Amino acid sequence: MRSLLGVWIAAAVIGCGDNHLPIGQELLHSRDLAIVAHSDDDLVYLQPDQLERTRRGGATIVYVTDGRDDADRRHSGLMLAYSAATGFADWQCGWMPIADHFVEHCRLEDARLSLVFLGYPEGDPAGTDPTSIARLWDGSLTVAISVGDLTASYTREDLIAVLTELVVLTQPNTVRTLDLAGVHGLDHADHAITGAAALIAVAAAEVEPGQAPPEVITFRAGGNDADPATLIDPLFDRSAGVLAFYDGCVERTAPCGEPAPAITEEHATSLRRRYATSFRFASGQLRVAGSESCVVAAADGPLDIVPCPAPESWSLTPDGLLHVGDRCLETIAVNGELLATSRCTPDAVSRFFLDDEGHIWIGAVPPAAAGGALYCLGIVGNRPGAARCGPELAPLWELTPSPIEHPRPAGLPTGRAVRLADVDGDDRADLCAVIGGKLRCSPGDGTGGFGPLVDKATLAVEPESLVIGDVDGDGRADACGRDSSGLACAVAPSFIVERWSPAFARVGPADASDRSLAAIDSDNNGAAEICGVSFDGVICAQHDLTQLPPVRSPWPDRAAPLWVGELDGDRRADWCSRTPTGIACGVDLLSNVTTDGVPWTYSLSGILDPTPDDVVTSGMADVDGDGRSDLCGIFDRGTGPQIACARSQGFGFGPLALLASLPDGTYDALWLGDLDGDGLADVCVDDGTTLYCVPAR
């Protein structure tokens, strides 16, 4: 048994020859599952996400290649760190069988936190050590023995089986792991294989009928030095303060139980930088990225490449199935050929994962041979097929619909003066604007077409301050805006105008404050507040005529574009602002740590993703149904105008994800709203004569 802070961890014991080892507690359902390689990966590369999810309760963290002679000291350092993070210290450790392999399980019940140690031998960065997990993966090693008081032998199949059972037992909503197959390069071999094995385990884990596999987020753990730091000092100091308990114990710079005076320089450099990629669903033409070459499936199943547009559409659904018509793509295990068949059963050979960059990863296990660690969709013998993907090969694809074209309604303004929202209660978004002191709306038909403008209410507010949302909690959309006395709202269903709040009162034409306004439930009370940036900073105004709302953050530049949304799924208002170095965001969940903007823009090899220049051709809303707002805009990255979104992961944006390509031209506006009542924000853009609308899924 392990001693922690001088106190023996008590547990029941089982006999094992002459030894007596403790029995581990049962592994319970966890909302959040992390699968990492080494015993410091979660404390360094998955921050601040892992710390916040652990403090919320209901987390399990699996350490795959943590087998070392000093593993006990490292595990003790981990428990000390998580005790410092949660405020609880009653750990219970023991051994438990997972897929016929004994693993060590340490449970902190008060925090509903489980740490699971597989004990597979840690390897060298290049993956050349005799027992490296990279050698197990490529077949040059058949079996390895774990390090620990109870040992287990691991084949490649055993490793996948253990991780798969851990996914099944914990039933997570989210799986966080490391960069898949080291696709971004400059990463430790243990990290690359752990990320690959984690994705395969998610693909292989059975789920209930109609249930989607867990969300997967992969974190870069190498090659980030050239990218901007993302953890500003308050967030860094908090995570470093937890990590210091680990470093103090492991590096012997402090007695176990006391924090190190400072974390290691290597840890500090990596902890400063959070960059991650997530996965999404999409439908439309499947084409080689940046080309006019589309994928089709023959009647007997094989795939081919033809000039776009292709005669058929593809759809990647939440269960991971890639549909083409009434068939689904699956991997033939013998040779990795991809065929469209009628089976459509969500299992490992039929699950596909589209990441934000455009890789399409495949859940099938590739043969044990040299090459990339995972299968992904590639070109094999001049046809689409399952290719071995990793740092040397990672083809990109586009799965996007063609925009739906409709003539714009006569007399409709453009730009920020127009809002896309359902004001008549038919679950189809309408285009609304304040024209001549009246709220006028063009009713939507659910496809991106809109009828003639009709009068809805008298609303004498600044046109570019118009916001639409349910501000009184009755389930109907109301319309509000700013005038010289503050906020006025036309409240549904009668749309009688009421004074709402003195907030944002100002005389004069529209400015950045007006254009920042959004209706969002900022306090999870069922009614939206009007949020935006005022002279004093970011505020959210309730229906209150007696006082001004408190300032949530004084940080943003008052003249800079600002978007309000719900970035992390907690049903509270968050915000993002454009800065000279990218987008910075403030999350309400972290307001007890900092109210300053935190860099959120994705960067790779020192190159930041493009960001919107203004709020006119961009917007923030949930386009993928994960409960988190995404920042979408019109961009041209060298292949013509596109609609692309930076999808929120809760504590940062992933790479820009392509939603649709647009015809060449100049676009005056982008609007987000639910066109068809499916709960997702769809996108419409305006070129002055035609509206182009794209359904979210």
Sequence and secondary structure as in RCSB ss.txt:
>XXXX:A:sequence
MRSLLGVWIAAAVIGCGDNHLPIGQELLHSRDLAIVAHSDDDLVYLQPDQLERTRRGGATIVYVTDGRDDADRRH
SGLMLAYSAATGFADWQCGWMPIADHFVEHCRLEDARLSLVFLGYPEGDPAGTDPTSIARLWDGSLTVAISVGDL
TASYTREDLIAVLTELVVLTQPNTVRTLDLAGVHGLDHADHAITGAAALIAVAAAEVEPGQAPPEVITFRAGGND
ADPATLIDPLFDRSAGVLAFYDGCVERTAPCGEPAPAITEEHATSLRRRYATSFRFASGQLRVAGSESCVVAAAD
GPLDIVPCPAPESWSLTPDGLLHVGDRCLETIAVNGELLATSRCTPDAVSRFFLDDEGHIWIGAVPPAAAGGALY
CLGIVGNRPGAARCGPELAPLWELTPSPIEHPRPAGLPTGRAVRLADVDGDDRADLCAVIGGKLRCSPGDGTGGF
GPLVDKATLAVEPESLVIGDVDGDGRADACGRDSSGLACAVAPSFIVERWSPAFARVGPADASDRSLAAIDSDNN
GAAEICGVSFDGVICAQHDLTQLPPVRSPWPDRAAPLWVGELDGDRRADWCSRTPTGIACGVDLLSNVTTDGVPW
TYSLSGILDPTPDDVVTSGMADVDGDGRSDLCGIFDRGTGPQIACARSQGFGFGPLALLASLPDGTYDALWLGDL
DGDGLADVCVDDGTTLYCVPAR
>XXXX:A:secstr
  EETTEE    EEEETTEEEEB       SEEEEESSTTHHHHTTTTHHHHHHHHS EEEEESS B TTHHHHH
HHHHHHHHHHHS   EEEEEEEETTEEEEEEEEGGGTEEEEE   B   TTS STT HHHHHHTS   EE  SSS
  EE HHHHHHHHHHHHHHH  SEEEEE GGGTTSS  HHHHHHHHHHHHHHHHS   TT    EEEEE  SS T
TS   S HHHHHHHHHHHHHHHHHHTTSS TTS  SS  HHHHHHHT   EEEEE EEEEEEETTSSEEEEE TT
SBEEEEESS SS EEE TTS EEETTEEEEEETTTTEEEEES    SGGG EEEETTS EEE S   SSSS SEE
EEEEETTEEEEEEEBTTB   EEEE   EEEE  TT   GGGEEEE  SSSSS EEEEEETTEEEEE B SSS B
   EEEEE  S GGG EEE SSSSSS EEEEEETTEEEEEETTTTEEEEEESTT   SS  HHHHH EEE SSSS
SS EEEEE SSSEEEE S SSS   EEES S TTS EEEE  SSSSS EEEEEETTEEEEE GGGTTT  S EE 
  EETTEE    S STTEEEE SSSSSS EEEEEEESSSSEEEEEEEE SSSEEEEEEEEE  SS   EEEEE S
SSSSS EEEEE SSEEEEE   
